[in-house]
Amino acid sequence: MNVRVVQIKAGSGIIDLAAGTYVSQDRSLGLAFIATAAEALGKGGRLWLVANRGLPYEAALAKAFARVEKHAEAGGYKVYEARK
């Protein structure tokens, strides 16, 4: 699986779980990234998550972050912003 993690500025990060051509129904990697980001980000910190549309990360995001917003869903992908 090709996963890209990019730090864009202090207190924010992007996790791209949809990069590449490998598609898996195993959510464990994405859930681990969400948990790690939630621990690492301080109050007001933001996580941007790009994931395959069929994989349900919404509950994990809502549990770990104060605010979650879906910004896009198209072409088999979805983009979320999660804020501490």
Long-range contacts (C-beta under 8 A, 24 or more apart in sequence): 1-29, 3-29, 3-33, 5-33, 8-48, 11-41, 11-42, 11-44, 11-45, 11-46, 12-41, 12-45, 12-46, 12-47, 12-48, 13-37, 13-40, 13-41, 13-45, 13-46, 13-47, 13-48, 14-47, 14-48, 14-49, 14-50, 15-47, 15-48, 15-49, 15-50, 16-50, 17-49, 17-50, 17-51, 17-52, 17-55, 18-50, 18-51, 18-52, 18-76, 18-77, 19-50, 23-52, 25-54, 25-55, 27-55, 27-56, 27-57, 30-55, 30-57, 30-60, 31-57, 31-60, 34-60, 34-61, 34-64, 34-82, 35-60, 35-64, 37-64, 37-82, 38-64, 38-65, 38-84, 41-84, 42-84, 43-84, 44-83, 44-84, 45-83, 45-84, 46-81, 46-82, 46-83, 46-84, 47-80, 47-81, 47-82, 47-83, 48-79, 48-80, 48-81, 48-82, 49-79, 49-80, 49-81, 49-82, 50-77, 50-78, 50-79, 51-77, 51-78, 51-80, 52-76, 52-77, 52-78, 53-77, 53-78
